[in-house]
């Protein structure tokens, strides 16, 4: 079973960087999920799919995987894009659109 180490993307509801600096170790699914014919719930015999470990740094996550003898894959860290915004640009002369409340 292969563990995947990655840095999760920021939630769409977040405006800041809260809870986005941690690294996550999750296990890849070995078997496909099955659907219960009576209730329609999905289930799996693989209990490692439920496990999600968080670490402060990528190095700590890699050290944990090596210490436990786990095969792991490290995903590339997503680039940080900052958008320069200024409140005064709302009132700038020559805007493409009129400013409204």
Secondary structure, DSSP 8 states (H G I E B T S, - for coil): -EEEEE-----TT-SS-TT-S-EEEEE--SS--EE-TTT--EE-S-GGGG-EEEESSHHHHHHHHHHHT-EEEE------------GGGGG-TT-SS----
